[in-house]
Amino acid sequence: VECIGNTDCKVATKPVCDTNQCRACAKDSDCTNISPAVVCGLDGSCPGDNAVIYLQNSVDCSTATPGNGTFATPYCSSDDATAALSATKSVIVIKGPLAVGNLTLNFTQKPVLIAGQSSANLTKPTTGTPPLVNITAGDVTLRGLTISGGNDTGVSVSGGATLRMDRCYVLNNQGIGIQTTASAFDIVNTVVASNGGAAYSGVTLGPYTGTGPKRFAFNTVVY
């Protein structure tokens, strides 16, 4: 047989032993005891700590102790986390349960995965009305995140970028819940609720003529 346990699987993109066959991970829990990050990468691998940037608004966060992006000492600031993205570190794990502020992404070297764990929540910035997630370039996947309570749009993608969402909650933002403008999107298994009131849409999918995905499926949009 090909494998008896996960340690027999030597190909990075097939790290899981399943009925004596090595396969790609399908969900984060597949990576338990394979990688400390316990996150399933976009390529089916279980990225190690050296490929992951950690972000958490822990109780001891401050400008004096901003963290260094490791599992033991996560970044406190989302700006620090996005600035650390590189060709070898393209996964950001947001650790809950405390909320962190907004994310701005324009990284194009490699597709980016933003994965939430332990009820991670992005919430209103301390000042201004930026979208809680603002993607202006690149290919970004949001998975397992709550995006709530923003002063304006919850999730915005523009400039021909690509937004992918899976198992997210977009709740109680004062503007549009999700807005795409001339950009690709692949949004599934997501709840968009109680955004913007009567003045705004829950979801606005702008015209897109490029070759990227245009899928909005298995979602709930309400109130």
N, C-alpha and C positions, 0 to 999 in steps of 0.2 A: 504494500500500500504506500501511498505518497507520504502520509503522516499519521502519527498517533496522537501528538499534541502540538500546540502552537509553536513550540520551540523547533519542531521539525520543518517548519515553513520558512525557507531562507529568502524567498523573493519578497521584496519590500511591499509590492502592491498586492500580494496574496499572503497576508500574515495569519489568517485564521484557519485552523484545522477543523473541518466540518465533515463528518462521516468519512474520515480517512482521505479527504481531498483538501488541498490548500485553496483558499478563495480570498477575494477581497473582502474587507469589512463592509457591512451594510448599515450599521448603526454604531453609535459611540460605545455602547456596552460591549460590543465585539472586541474592543481594544483593552478591556480590563485585563490586567496582569501581562499585557504586551507592552504598553507605553504608560508612563506616569501621567501623561496628559489625558488619557482615556477619551480620545476624540478620534473619530473616523475621518480621515482626510478626503479631499475631493478625488484623489486618484485611487482610493481604496486601501491606502496604507494607514498605519497607526503612527503618526509622526511623534518622534521623541521630543524631550524637553528642549533639545538644541534647535528644534525647528518651530517652536511655539513661543508666542508672546502672551504673557498673562496680564490681565487687567482686572482690578478689583478695588472698589471704594471701601476699603476696610476702615475700622474705627480709628486706627492710628495714622491714617493718611494725612499728610500736610505738605506744604511747600518745602519744609525742611526734610521730610522723609518721603520722597516721591516714588520710591521703589525702583527696581532695576529690571522689571519685566520677567523675572523668574517665578517658578512655582512658589518658592518660599517667600519672595518679596515682590509681589506683583506691582506693576505700575498703578498709580492712583489716577493719573490723568489719561484720558482717551487720546489727547494730542500726542503724548509721549508714546503710546502704544502704536498709533498709526505711523508716526515718524520712524519707528523701528522696523517697519516692514522692509523686507529685502527678498532677493531671489532665493535665499535659503531659509527665510523666516516669513512665511506668508499665511500663517494661521494665528488668529488672535482668539484666545479663550477668555471669555468674560465670566468671572466667578462671582456668583451671588452670595447671599441674598441682597446685600445692600446695592442700591442703584448707583450707576455712573452717568455722566453727562453725555452730550451729543458726540457723534462720530462724523468726521469729514474724511472722505476717501477719494484719492485720485491716483492710486498706485497702478502702474501698467506693466510692470516687469513679469508678473505672474498672477493667475487667478487667486483671489483672496477668500479665505473662509473665516467668518466671524461666528464662533460657536458659543452659545450661552450654557452655563452649567449652574446648578443649584439656584434656580429661579432668578437668573440674571435679568436685570431691568435697566434699560436706558430711559432716562427721564429728563425733565426740563433743564436747560443750561442755566447757569447763574445769572447771565445777562443776555439780552437780545432775543430774537425770534428765529434762529436758524432751524432748519429741519433737524430732528433728532438723529436721523441718518441721512447724510447728504453725499451722494455718489456722483462725481463729475467726470470720472474716467475709470477705465479698467473693468474687470469682471469680478463681481463681489457676490458671495453667497452668505446670507443671514440664516442661521439655523438655531432654533430653540431659544429665541430671545423674546422678551416683552419690551415693547417700545411704547411708552405711555406718558401722558401728562405734559406733552410738549406745548410750547407757547405758539406754535404754528403747525406746519406740516410734520407728520410723523416720519415718513420715509420718502425721499426725493431722489430720482435718478435722471440725469440729463447728459447732454453732450455726446450721445452715441455710446454711452457706457452700458453695461449689462448688469441688471439686478436679478438675483435668484433668491427666493425665500422659501423656507420649508419649516413648518411647525412653529410659526411665530404668532404673537399677539400684538396687534396695533390698536391701542385703546386710549380714549379720552384725550386725544390731541385737539388743540383749538382750531387747527386748520384741516386740510385734507389728510386722510389717513395714509394713503399711498398714492404718489403722483409720479408718473413716468412722462418724460418730455423727449421726444425724438430718440428714444433709447430702447434697447431690448429688455425683455423681462420674462422670467419663468417663475411664477408665484403659485405655490401649492400648499395645501393643508394648513392654511393660515386663517386666523379670525381677525376681522377688522370691525371694531364696534365703538359706537358713541363718540365719533370724531366730528368736530366742527359744528355740530348743530345744523340748523336749516340753511346756513349761509354757504356751506361747503359740501363737496361730495365725500363719500367714504373712500372711493377709489376713482382715480382718473388715469386712464391708459391712453396717452397721447399717440398720434399717428407715428408709425415707425416703418421705414422703407428699407432698412438694412437686412442683412442675412442672419442676424441673431434670432434667438427664440422669441416667440410671441404667445406665451401660454399663461392662462389664468384659470386654474382648475382646482376643484375640490376645496374651495374656500367658503367662508361664511362672512357676509357683509351685512351689518345690521345697525339700525339707529343712526 
